[in-house]
Amino acid sequence: MMLAGIPLIVIRGTPRVPLNVPICLSRRAGRLPFAADCTYELDRDFIARARRAQDAAALGLEVRFVDMSAQVCSAARCPTTRGGLVMFTDDNPLTANFARSVGSVLGERVEGALGGAGRRSALKTGPEALLELGKRVVIDRTARKLIPRR
């Protein structure tokens, strides 16, 4: 892609959740015995190691990174719901509703990674960007990568 002049943008992974969010929220809603607080502690050391590894892997390549971690968690203790939306489908993938709610931020960050206003007319943001992405790629959850649609 880079040889063809297509910008390569990598979206860094979001913080991993050490619990199954829907199960935790259901237990709390049902006021079941031993229902836990459905927040989690952000593993900043792991995130720093992961970023260093990503940066090292991209060394010498025309790769631009977009980081959405702060949209998921920006404090030491992280929520699993925001604005009435459940954020995770289990312990990691974001729910479609939450992803749509931060779609405009993703669009702005991708635009910034592409160099800003010069590419604005070609860039979609918000829910439209996520829908367009879905038309162009398939998400391989096993390999955790995007595969172009044919």
C-alpha positions in Angstrom: 0.0 0.0 0.0 2.8 2.4 0.9 4.5 1.7 -2.5 1.3 2.7 -4.2 1.2 6.0 -2.3 -1.7 4.9 -0.1 -1.3 6.2 3.4 -1.1 3.5 6.1 -2.8 4.4 9.3 -2.7 2.0 12.3 -5.3 2.4 15.0 -3.7 1.4 18.2 -5.5 -1.1 20.4 -7.9 0.1 23.1 -7.3 -0.9 26.8 -8.1 -4.5 27.5 -10.8 -5.2 30.1 -10.1 -8.0 32.6 -13.7 -8.9 33.0 -16.7 -9.9 30.9 -18.6 -6.6 30.8 -22.2 -7.8 30.0 -22.1 -10.5 32.6 -20.7 -8.0 35.2 -23.4 -5.4 34.4 -26.2 -8.1 34.4 -25.1 -9.3 37.9 -25.0 -5.7 39.2 -28.4 -4.9 37.7 -29.9 -8.0 39.2 -28.3 -7.2 42.6 -26.9 -10.7 42.8 -24.6 -11.7 45.7 -21.0 -10.9 45.1 -21.8 -8.7 42.1 -18.6 -6.7 41.5 -18.0 -3.1 40.6 -17.8 -3.1 36.8 -14.8 -0.8 36.5 -11.2 -1.9 35.9 -7.7 -0.6 36.5 -5.9 0.7 33.5 -2.7 -1.3 32.9 -0.4 1.6 31.9 2.8 -0.5 32.0 1.3 -3.0 29.5 0.1 -0.1 27.2 3.5 1.5 27.3 5.2 -1.8 26.3 2.7 -2.4 23.5 3.3 1.1 22.1 7.0 0.7 22.2 6.7 -2.6 20.3 4.4 -1.1 17.7 6.7 1.9 17.3 9.7 -0.4 16.9 7.8 -2.5 14.3 7.0 0.6 12.3 10.5 2.0 12.4 11.5 3.2 8.9 8.0 2.7 7.5 5.5 5.5 6.5 3.1 4.5 9.2 0.9 6.9 11.1 -0.7 5.9 14.4 -4.2 6.9 15.6 -4.8 6.4 19.3 -8.4 6.2 20.7 -7.5 4.8 24.1 -8.4 8.1 25.9 -11.9 7.8 24.4 -12.2 4.4 26.2 -10.4 5.2 29.4 -8.6 8.4 30.5 -8.3 7.7 34.2 -6.6 5.2 36.5 -10.0 3.5 37.1 -12.0 2.8 33.8 -15.7 2.7 33.3 -17.5 0.0 31.2 -20.5 2.3 30.4 -20.6 5.9 29.3 -23.6 8.1 28.5 -25.9 5.1 29.0 -24.0 3.0 26.5 -22.3 -0.3 27.3 -18.8 0.0 25.9 -17.7 -3.6 25.5 -19.3 -6.7 24.0 -17.3 -8.9 26.4 -13.7 -8.3 27.6 -12.4 -6.3 24.6 -14.4 -5.6 21.5 -16.2 -2.3 21.6 -20.0 -2.3 21.1 -21.2 -0.9 17.8 -23.2 1.8 19.6 -20.2 3.0 21.6 -18.0 2.9 18.5 -20.5 5.0 16.7 -20.5 7.5 19.6 -16.8 8.1 19.2 -16.8 7.9 15.4 -16.4 11.6 14.9 -13.3 11.7 17.1 -11.8 8.8 15.1 -12.6 10.7 11.9 -10.8 13.8 13.2 -7.8 11.8 14.3 -7.5 10.0 11.0 -7.8 13.3 9.2 -5.0 14.7 11.4 -2.9 11.6 10.6 -3.5 12.2 6.9 -2.3 15.7 7.1 -5.4 17.7 8.0 -7.5 19.9 5.8 -5.8 18.9 2.5 -7.7 15.6 2.5 -10.8 16.8 4.4 -13.2 16.6 1.3 -12.4 12.9 0.8 -12.7 11.9 4.4 -15.9 10.8 6.0 -16.3 11.1 9.8 -18.7 9.7 12.4 -21.0 6.8 11.7 -20.5 7.3 8.0 -16.8 6.6 8.3 -17.5 3.3 10.2 -20.1 2.2 7.6 -17.6 3.1 4.8 -14.9 1.1 6.6 -17.2 -1.9 6.8 -17.8 -1.8 3.1 -14.1 -1.8 2.4 -12.7 -4.3 4.9 -13.6 -7.5 6.8 -12.5 -7.7 10.4 -10.5 -10.9 11.1 -11.1 -11.3 14.8 -8.8 -14.3 15.1 -5.8 -12.5 13.6 -7.0 -9.1 14.8 -6.6 -7.4 11.5 -8.6 -5.9 8.7 -8.7 -7.7 5.3 -9.7 -5.8 2.2 -13.1 -6.9 0.7 -12.9 -8.3 -2.8 
